[in-house]
Amino acid sequence: MRGSQGTTKDGSWQLVPGAPSPRLGPGVLSYRGFRMDLNRPERRIEFASGMITMVVNIGGQIRIGPVDTGVATGISGAAPPLSRDSGAGPSAAALPGTGPSGAGPSGPGLSEPGLSGAKSAARSFTSLVNGPRSEATMGEHAGRVEGVEIHMAPWMAYTLLGTDMADVRGLMLPLPDVLGSLSGELEERLAGTPRWSDRFAVLDALLGQRRSEGRAAAPQVVWAWSELVRSDGLVPLSRLSAVTGWSARHIELRFRQQIGLSPKTASRVLRIQRALRMLTAGAAPSAAAAACGFYDQAHLHRDFKAMTGCTPGEFRLRREAVKRPLDRIPGRVTSALVR
């Protein structure tokens, strides 16, 4: 199985893409295996992509917080950096409100608090799933992590997670809160399966079972979401309404239930994603603003800063400073390295 790997002064890394079984349908987009063995912690800005990611770690922990908290800047009062010497990171006792594994809030229900809002503190997770969001987050690990990621369309997450997407909007959920005891079993099976292709087969089996048992999204929602993705958020809501036969209000209600974002907010996320891709390819901000449906460059700058936590210039500098792959989802710009 082809992937990419390398060694730098900071250590070694390996990234392995995987293709989900066709039986899962188009909503499960891709898998990615990752193994990092770095000699220092790493912090990354994670941009909203419009997609949902489930992360199953089999080695190490990750800590996630809003971009505007100390986890991003190292300001006084911030949580201390994850220590490589401590193994998987801070112990559960150091994380108020976490379960025994330090993987987030204890308890089985989705009603437990996750990570949401600009004032939330950074928290540590072993395995997790992100809810739909329009803002960037900051992720950090101690240097050694290994696991797999599952990338899916939000309407497929509606089926696989077994909850309305509006209920998990903006949240980072410990995987046990979503899968229950199956989360620990999945981590153990993946840890005991050394080949990436076999690990991806384990995911195929789990997701196939969840899909067969879950609620299917409305075909109109699947089509409307696909149109937004195809057009990078530029398709008018009036067209979605005309083709589906739903009123604008009904489309919004169904989107909030099965996508987690309103059509307007989803369009903003997808337009910023296109701007991120254009800037990564070397386009000028003025060109990105014009192509992505912004009134002018100042409009792009405001939305860009609000949704990514950095300016277009800062984004370029962070991307250009790194010579290894950063993006987690094919065709999306998902990440920028902070240090």
C-alpha positions as CSV (number, residue, x, y, z in Angstrom):
1,M,0.0,0.0,0.0
2,R,1.5,3.3,-1.2
3,G,1.9,6.2,1.2
4,S,4.5,8.7,2.2
5,Q,7.2,8.7,4.9
6,G,10.3,10.6,5.8
7,T,12.8,11.6,8.4
8,T,13.8,15.1,9.4
9,K,15.8,16.6,12.2
10,D,12.6,16.4,14.2
11,G,12.1,12.7,13.8
12,S,10.2,10.4,11.4
13,W,6.7,10.2,10.1
14,Q,4.5,7.9,8.0
15,L,1.2,8.6,6.3
16,V,-0.8,5.9,4.5
17,P,-4.0,6.6,2.6
18,G,-6.7,3.9,2.3
19,A,-9.8,3.5,0.1
20,P,-13.0,2.5,1.9
21,S,-15.0,-0.5,0.6
22,P,-17.3,0.5,-2.2
23,R,-20.1,-1.2,-0.3
24,L,-20.0,1.7,2.2
25,G,-21.1,4.1,-0.6
26,P,-19.9,7.6,-1.5
27,G,-20.4,9.1,2.0
28,V,-17.3,7.4,3.5
29,L,-14.6,9.4,1.7
30,S,-11.2,8.0,2.7
31,Y,-9.1,6.5,5.4
32,R,-5.6,7.6,6.5
33,G,-3.1,5.8,8.7
34,F,-0.6,7.9,10.5
35,R,2.5,7.2,12.6
36,M,4.6,10.1,14.1
37,D,7.8,9.6,16.0
38,L,9.0,13.1,16.6
39,N,11.5,14.4,19.2
40,R,9.3,17.3,20.2
41,P,5.6,18.2,20.5
42,E,3.7,19.4,17.4
43,R,0.9,21.9,17.2
44,R,-1.3,22.4,14.2
45,I,-4.2,24.6,13.2
46,E,-7.0,22.4,12.0
47,F,-9.4,24.2,9.5
48,A,-13.0,23.4,9.1
49,S,-13.3,21.3,5.9
50,G,-17.1,20.6,5.8
51,M,-16.3,16.9,6.4
52,I,-16.4,14.8,9.6
53,T,-13.3,13.0,10.9
54,M,-13.2,10.1,13.3
55,V,-9.7,9.5,14.8
56,V,-8.8,6.2,16.4
57,N,-5.5,6.4,18.3
58,I,-3.6,3.3,19.2
59,G,-0.6,5.1,20.6
60,G,-0.5,8.6,22.2
61,Q,-3.1,11.2,22.9
62,I,-4.0,14.5,21.3
63,R,-5.1,17.7,22.9
64,I,-7.5,20.0,21.1
65,G,-8.6,23.5,21.9
66,P,-9.9,26.7,20.2
67,V,-7.3,28.7,18.2
68,D,-7.7,31.7,20.5
69,T,-6.7,29.9,23.7
70,G,-3.3,29.4,25.2
71,V,-2.8,26.0,23.5
72,A,-2.3,28.0,20.4
73,T,0.0,30.8,21.8
74,G,1.7,29.4,24.9
75,I,0.4,32.4,26.9
76,S,0.6,32.5,30.7
77,G,-2.2,30.3,32.2
78,A,-2.4,28.0,29.3
79,A,-2.4,24.2,29.8
80,P,1.2,22.9,29.9
81,P,2.5,21.4,26.6
82,L,2.2,17.6,26.3
83,S,5.3,16.0,27.5
84,R,7.0,13.2,25.5
85,D,8.3,11.8,28.7
86,S,4.8,11.3,30.0
87,G,3.9,8.8,27.3
88,A,0.3,9.4,26.3
89,G,0.1,12.9,27.8
90,P,-1.6,14.2,30.9
91,S,-3.2,11.7,33.2
92,A,-7.0,11.6,33.6
93,A,-6.5,13.1,37.1
94,A,-5.1,16.3,35.5
95,L,-8.1,16.7,33.2
96,P,-11.3,17.7,35.1
97,G,-14.4,16.0,33.7
98,T,-12.6,13.2,31.9
99,G,-13.2,9.5,32.1
100,P,-10.7,7.0,33.4
101,S,-8.7,6.9,30.2
102,G,-8.3,10.6,29.9
103,A,-10.3,10.5,26.7
104,G,-12.8,13.1,27.5
105,P,-16.0,13.4,29.6
106,S,-17.0,10.2,31.4
107,G,-20.4,8.7,30.8
108,P,-22.1,7.1,27.8
109,G,-24.4,9.8,26.4
110,L,-23.9,12.4,23.8
111,S,-25.4,14.9,26.3
112,E,-22.0,15.1,28.1
113,P,-20.1,18.3,27.2
114,G,-17.6,18.2,24.5
115,L,-15.4,21.0,23.3
116,S,-17.4,23.9,21.9
117,G,-17.1,27.7,21.8
118,A,-14.2,30.2,22.0
119,K,-14.0,30.1,25.8
120,S,-13.5,26.3,26.1
121,A,-10.2,25.0,27.5
122,A,-8.0,22.6,25.6
123,R,-8.7,19.0,26.5
124,S,-7.0,15.7,25.8
125,F,-8.5,12.7,23.9
126,T,-7.3,9.3,23.0
127,S,-9.9,8.7,20.2
128,L,-12.5,11.1,19.1
129,V,-14.9,12.4,16.4
130,N,-15.4,16.0,15.5
131,G,-18.9,17.4,15.0
132,P,-19.6,19.8,12.1
133,R,-18.0,23.2,12.6
134,S,-17.2,26.5,10.9
135,E,-14.2,27.5,13.1
136,A,-10.6,26.3,13.2
137,T,-9.2,24.4,16.2
138,M,-5.7,23.9,17.6
139,G,-4.4,20.3,17.9
140,E,-1.3,19.2,19.7
141,H,0.4,15.9,20.4
142,A,3.6,15.1,22.4
143,G,5.5,13.8,19.3
144,R,4.6,10.1,19.3
145,V,1.1,9.2,17.9
146,E,-0.2,6.3,15.8
147,G,-3.7,5.6,14.6
148,V,-6.2,5.9,11.8
149,E,-8.6,8.5,10.6
150,I,-12.0,8.1,8.9
151,H,-13.2,10.9,6.8
152,M,-16.9,11.1,5.9
153,A,-19.6,13.5,4.5
154,P,-21.7,14.9,7.3
155,W,-24.9,13.2,6.0
156,M,-23.0,9.8,6.4
157,A,-21.9,10.8,9.9
158,Y,-25.7,11.3,10.6
159,T,-26.1,7.6,9.8
160,L,-23.0,6.2,11.4
161,L,-23.0,8.3,14.6
162,G,-26.7,7.7,15.3
163,T,-27.5,11.2,16.4
164,D,-28.8,14.4,14.8
165,M,-25.8,16.5,13.6
166,A,-27.2,19.6,15.2
167,D,-26.7,18.0,18.6
168,V,-22.9,17.6,18.0
169,R,-22.3,20.9,16.1
170,G,-18.9,22.4,17.2
171,L,-18.2,19.5,19.6
172,M,-15.2,17.2,19.9
173,L,-16.6,14.0,21.2
174,P,-14.6,11.2,22.9
175,L,-15.2,8.1,20.8
176,P,-16.6,6.1,23.7
177,D,-19.4,8.6,23.9
178,V,-20.3,7.7,20.3
179,L,-19.5,4.0,20.0
180,G,-19.6,2.9,23.7
181,S,-17.5,-0.1,24.6
182,L,-17.0,-0.8,20.9
183,S,-14.5,2.1,20.9
184,G,-12.1,0.3,23.2
185,E,-12.5,-2.9,21.3
186,L,-11.7,-1.1,18.0
187,E,-8.5,0.4,19.5
188,E,-7.4,-3.0,20.7
189,R,-8.1,-4.7,17.3
190,L,-6.3,-2.0,15.4
191,A,-3.3,-2.2,17.8
192,G,-3.1,-5.9,17.3
193,T,-3.2,-5.6,13.5
194,P,0.1,-4.4,12.2
195,R,-0.6,-4.1,8.4
196,W,-2.4,-0.9,7.3
197,S,-4.5,-2.7,4.7
198,D,-5.8,-5.1,7.4
199,R,-6.6,-2.1,9.7
200,F,-8.6,-0.5,7.0
201,A,-10.5,-3.8,6.5
202,V,-11.4,-3.7,10.2
203,L,-12.8,-0.2,9.6
204,D,-14.8,-1.4,6.6
205,A,-16.5,-4.1,8.8
206,L,-17.3,-1.7,11.6
207,L,-18.7,1.0,9.4
208,G,-20.6,-1.4,7.3
209,Q,-22.5,-2.7,10.4
210,R,-23.1,0.9,11.6
211,R,-24.4,1.9,8.2
212,S,-26.9,-1.0,8.0
213,E,-28.2,-0.2,11.4
214,G,-28.4,3.6,11.1
215,R,-30.9,6.1,9.8
216,A,-30.4,7.0,6.2
217,A,-30.2,10.7,5.3
218,A,-32.8,12.1,3.0
219,P,-31.9,11.8,-0.7
220,Q,-32.6,15.5,-1.1
221,V,-30.1,16.4,1.6
222,V,-27.5,14.1,0.0
223,W,-28.0,15.8,-3.4
224,A,-28.1,19.3,-2.0
225,W,-24.9,18.7,0.0
226,S,-23.2,17.3,-3.1
227,E,-24.2,20.4,-5.1
228,L,-22.7,22.6,-2.5
229,V,-19.4,20.6,-2.5
230,R,-19.3,20.5,-6.3
231,S,-19.7,24.3,-6.6
232,D,-17.5,25.1,-3.6
233,G,-20.4,26.7,-1.8
234,L,-21.5,28.9,-4.7
235,V,-24.7,27.2,-5.8
236,P,-27.7,29.5,-4.9
237,L,-30.1,28.3,-2.2
238,S,-32.9,29.0,-4.7
239,R,-31.6,26.2,-6.9
240,L,-31.5,23.8,-4.1
241,S,-35.1,24.7,-3.2
242,A,-36.3,24.4,-6.8
243,V,-34.8,21.0,-7.5
244,T,-35.7,19.4,-4.1
245,G,-39.2,20.9,-4.0
246,W,-38.5,22.0,-0.5
247,S,-39.0,25.5,0.9
248,A,-35.8,27.4,2.0
249,R,-37.0,26.9,5.6
250,H,-37.4,23.2,5.2
251,I,-34.0,22.8,3.6
252,E,-32.5,24.7,6.5
253,L,-34.2,22.4,9.1
254,R,-33.1,19.3,7.3
255,F,-29.6,20.6,6.9
256,R,-29.3,21.4,10.6
257,Q,-30.5,17.8,11.4
258,Q,-28.5,15.8,8.9
259,I,-25.5,18.1,8.1
260,G,-25.2,20.1,11.3
261,L,-24.8,23.5,9.6
262,S,-27.3,25.7,7.8
263,P,-26.8,25.9,4.0
264,K,-25.5,29.4,4.4
265,T,-22.8,28.4,7.0
266,A,-21.9,25.3,5.0
267,S,-21.4,27.5,1.9
268,R,-19.1,29.8,3.9
269,V,-17.0,26.8,5.0
270,L,-16.7,25.5,1.4
271,R,-15.9,28.9,0.0
272,I,-13.1,29.3,2.5
273,Q,-11.9,25.8,1.6
274,R,-11.6,26.9,-2.0
275,A,-9.7,30.0,-1.0
276,L,-7.3,27.9,1.1
277,R,-6.6,25.7,-1.9
278,M,-6.1,28.7,-4.2
279,L,-3.7,30.3,-1.8
280,T,-1.8,27.1,-1.3
281,A,-1.4,26.9,-5.1
282,G,0.0,30.4,-5.2
283,A,-3.0,32.6,-6.1
284,A,-3.2,36.2,-4.9
285,P,-5.7,36.9,-2.2
286,S,-7.6,39.3,-4.6
287,A,-8.0,36.4,-7.1
288,A,-9.2,34.1,-4.4
289,A,-11.7,36.6,-3.2
290,A,-13.1,37.0,-6.7
291,A,-13.3,33.3,-7.5
292,C,-14.8,32.3,-4.1
293,G,-17.8,34.7,-4.1
294,F,-16.5,37.4,-1.7
295,Y,-17.4,41.0,-2.3
296,D,-13.7,42.1,-2.2
297,Q,-10.4,41.2,-0.7
298,A,-11.4,42.9,2.6
299,H,-14.4,40.6,2.8
300,L,-12.3,37.5,2.3
301,H,-9.8,38.7,4.9
302,R,-12.5,39.1,7.5
303,D,-14.1,35.7,6.9
304,F,-10.7,34.1,6.5
305,K,-9.4,35.4,9.9
306,A,-12.7,34.5,11.7
307,M,-12.8,31.0,10.3
308,T,-9.1,30.0,10.3
309,G,-7.6,32.0,13.1
310,C,-5.0,33.6,10.8
311,T,-4.7,36.0,8.0
312,P,-4.0,34.8,4.4
313,G,-0.4,35.9,4.7
314,E,0.1,34.0,8.0
315,F,-1.5,30.9,6.5
316,R,1.0,31.0,3.5
317,L,4.0,31.4,5.8
318,R,3.0,28.4,7.9
319,R,2.3,26.2,4.9
320,E,5.5,27.2,3.1
321,A,7.7,26.4,6.2
322,V,6.8,22.7,6.1
323,K,8.1,20.2,3.6
324,R,6.0,17.2,4.4
325,P,2.3,16.5,3.8
326,L,-0.1,18.2,6.2
327,D,-3.6,17.7,4.8
328,R,-5.6,14.9,6.2
329,I,-8.4,14.7,3.6
330,P,-7.8,14.4,-0.2
331,G,-8.7,17.6,-2.0
332,R,-9.0,19.6,1.2
333,V,-6.7,22.0,3.0
334,T,-7.1,20.9,6.6
335,S,-4.0,21.9,8.5
336,A,-1.2,24.4,9.1
337,L,1.8,23.8,11.3
338,V,2.3,26.2,14.3
339,R,5.5,24.6,15.7
